[in-house]
Amino acid sequence: MDLRVVIPVKPFTEAKQRLASVLNRTQRAELAERMFRQVFGVAASWAGAANVVVVSRAEDILAMVRNEGGIVVQEEKTSSLNSALSHAAVAAAVSRILVVAGDLPFLAHDDLAEMARGECAIAPDRHRRGTNALLWPAQLPFAFGENSFARHRAIAEGAGLIPTVVLRRGLAHDVDVPDDLNSVEI
């Protein structure tokens, strides 16, 4: 397979800070862990665990991924998401990667299959501002952060690619703010 799934993940105890008004630290960590395990499980059963790369600075997360047969990339403490993903893309050692957010509670095999159909694909969040999944040539730069959907699209088009925009519930529904919890079991 000339494609690997890459999942970036923060330490669970640091995740989901924007939910602090409705969930305490323990609840946020548990939610982040459940969502990550679900995303990792879907990716591993779809692509095979040996084709899933997890980039994190949390040793407990990396140990779990190693035990499940996945590939781990130790993130440097000072790295940004984009630099961590660039490092993971090199470690993946393939020409294309499928970056998938670790907070997609409704992710399914069909979502990943739909992303992998083309040469380049972007799955925005349901507000069409952020990027929740990205099928990407490994050599292209990443532009995660505010308004990343538009920035990723511009990078792809600047490289001569016509990215497919994939709109599916499993890819669009991430959990960042309290309103996102309305349809998620806590």
C-alpha positions as CSV (number, residue, x, y, z in Angstrom):
1,M,0.0,0.0,0.0
2,D,1.5,3.3,-1.0
3,L,-0.7,5.2,1.5
4,R,-0.5,5.4,5.2
5,V,-2.9,7.0,7.7
6,V,-1.4,9.6,10.0
7,I,-3.2,10.5,13.2
8,P,-1.7,13.4,15.3
9,V,-2.7,13.3,19.0
10,K,-2.1,15.5,22.0
11,P,-1.6,14.0,25.4
12,F,-5.1,13.3,26.6
13,T,-4.7,15.4,29.7
14,E,-4.1,18.4,27.5
15,A,-6.8,17.8,24.9
16,K,-10.1,19.6,24.4
17,Q,-9.4,22.7,26.5
18,R,-12.2,24.6,24.7
19,L,-14.6,22.1,26.5
20,A,-13.5,23.2,30.0
21,S,-16.7,25.1,30.6
22,V,-18.8,21.9,30.4
23,L,-16.3,19.1,31.2
24,N,-13.7,18.8,33.9
25,R,-10.1,17.8,33.1
26,T,-10.8,14.1,33.7
27,Q,-13.9,14.0,31.5
28,R,-12.0,15.8,28.7
29,A,-9.1,13.4,28.9
30,E,-11.5,10.4,28.9
31,L,-13.4,11.8,25.9
32,A,-10.2,12.5,24.0
33,E,-9.0,9.0,24.7
34,R,-12.3,7.3,23.6
35,M,-12.4,9.3,20.4
36,F,-8.7,8.6,19.6
37,R,-9.2,4.9,20.2
38,Q,-12.2,4.8,18.0
39,V,-10.4,6.7,15.1
40,F,-7.3,4.5,15.5
41,G,-9.4,1.4,15.5
42,V,-11.2,2.4,12.3
43,A,-8.0,3.3,10.6
44,A,-6.2,0.1,11.7
45,S,-9.1,-2.1,10.6
46,W,-9.3,-0.2,7.2
47,A,-5.6,0.1,6.4
48,G,-4.0,-2.4,8.7
49,A,-2.3,-1.3,11.9
50,A,1.1,-1.4,10.2
51,N,-0.1,1.3,7.9
52,V,-1.2,3.7,10.7
53,V,1.3,6.3,11.9
54,V,0.5,8.1,15.2
55,V,2.5,11.2,16.0
56,S,2.4,12.3,19.6
57,R,4.6,13.4,22.5
58,A,2.6,11.3,25.0
59,E,4.5,8.1,25.7
60,D,1.4,6.3,27.0
61,I,-0.3,6.9,23.6
62,L,2.7,5.8,21.7
63,A,3.0,2.6,23.8
64,M,-0.6,1.8,23.1
65,V,-0.1,2.2,19.4
66,R,3.1,0.1,19.5
67,N,1.1,-2.6,21.3
68,E,-1.5,-2.5,18.6
69,G,1.1,-2.8,15.8
70,G,1.0,0.8,14.6
71,I,3.9,3.0,13.7
72,V,4.8,5.7,16.2
73,V,6.6,9.0,15.7
74,Q,7.7,10.9,18.8
75,E,6.7,14.5,18.5
76,E,9.2,17.1,19.8
77,K,7.9,19.2,22.8
78,T,8.3,22.4,20.9
79,S,6.8,21.4,17.6
80,S,3.6,22.7,16.0
81,L,1.0,20.4,14.5
82,N,2.3,21.2,11.0
83,S,5.9,20.4,11.8
84,A,4.8,17.2,13.6
85,L,2.9,16.2,10.6
86,S,5.9,16.9,8.3
87,H,8.0,14.7,10.5
88,A,5.4,12.0,10.4
89,A,5.1,12.2,6.6
90,V,8.8,11.5,6.3
91,A,8.6,8.6,8.8
92,A,5.6,7.2,6.9
93,A,7.9,6.6,3.9
94,V,5.2,6.7,1.3
95,S,4.2,9.1,-1.5
96,R,0.7,9.9,-0.1
97,I,-0.6,10.1,3.4
98,L,-4.1,10.4,4.8
99,V,-4.1,12.7,7.8
100,V,-7.1,12.1,10.0
101,A,-8.1,14.1,13.1
102,G,-8.2,12.1,16.3
103,D,-11.6,13.6,17.4
104,L,-14.0,12.2,14.8
105,P,-16.5,10.1,16.9
106,F,-18.6,9.1,13.8
107,L,-15.7,8.0,11.5
108,A,-16.3,4.9,9.5
109,H,-14.4,2.7,7.0
110,D,-16.4,4.2,4.1
111,D,-15.2,7.7,5.1
112,L,-11.6,6.6,4.7
113,A,-12.3,4.8,1.5
114,E,-13.9,7.8,0.1
115,M,-10.9,10.0,1.0
116,A,-8.5,7.5,-0.6
117,R,-10.2,7.3,-4.0
118,G,-8.5,10.3,-5.5
119,E,-5.0,11.8,-5.7
120,C,-5.7,14.6,-3.3
121,A,-8.7,15.1,-1.1
122,I,-9.8,17.5,1.7
123,A,-12.5,16.8,4.3
124,P,-13.5,20.1,5.9
125,D,-15.2,20.4,9.3
126,R,-18.9,21.0,9.1
127,H,-18.4,24.7,9.1
128,R,-16.0,24.4,6.1
129,R,-13.3,26.3,7.8
130,G,-11.0,23.6,9.3
131,T,-9.5,20.4,7.9
132,N,-10.5,17.1,9.6
133,A,-8.9,14.8,7.0
134,L,-6.4,15.3,4.2
135,L,-5.3,13.0,1.5
136,W,-2.0,14.6,0.6
137,P,1.2,14.1,-1.4
138,A,3.8,13.6,1.4
139,Q,6.0,16.3,0.0
140,L,3.5,19.2,0.2
141,P,3.5,21.4,3.3
142,F,0.7,21.4,5.9
143,A,-1.4,24.4,6.8
144,F,-3.4,23.3,9.8
145,G,-4.8,26.0,12.0
146,E,-7.4,28.7,11.5
147,N,-9.1,28.5,8.1
148,S,-7.0,25.5,7.1
149,F,-9.5,24.2,4.6
150,A,-9.0,27.2,2.3
151,R,-5.2,27.2,2.8
152,H,-4.9,23.4,2.1
153,R,-7.1,23.9,-1.0
154,A,-4.8,26.8,-2.2
155,I,-1.6,24.7,-1.6
156,A,-3.0,21.8,-3.6
157,E,-4.1,24.0,-6.5
158,G,-0.8,25.8,-6.4
159,A,0.9,22.4,-6.9
160,G,-1.3,21.7,-9.9
161,L,-3.7,19.4,-8.1
162,I,-7.5,19.5,-8.1
163,P,-8.5,18.4,-4.6
164,T,-11.7,16.5,-4.1
165,V,-13.7,18.0,-1.3
166,V,-15.2,15.1,0.7
167,L,-18.3,16.0,2.7
168,R,-19.4,13.2,5.0
169,R,-20.7,13.2,8.5
170,G,-18.0,10.9,9.9
171,L,-15.3,13.3,8.6
172,A,-17.1,16.6,9.2
173,H,-18.2,16.1,12.8
174,D,-15.3,16.8,15.1
175,V,-15.5,17.8,18.8
176,D,-13.9,21.1,19.7
177,V,-16.5,23.3,21.4
178,P,-19.5,22.6,23.8
179,D,-22.0,22.7,20.9
180,D,-20.2,19.8,19.3
181,L,-21.1,17.6,22.2
182,N,-24.9,17.7,21.4
183,S,-24.8,14.5,19.4
184,V,-21.9,12.8,21.1
185,E,-22.2,10.4,24.1
186,I,-20.0,11.7,26.9
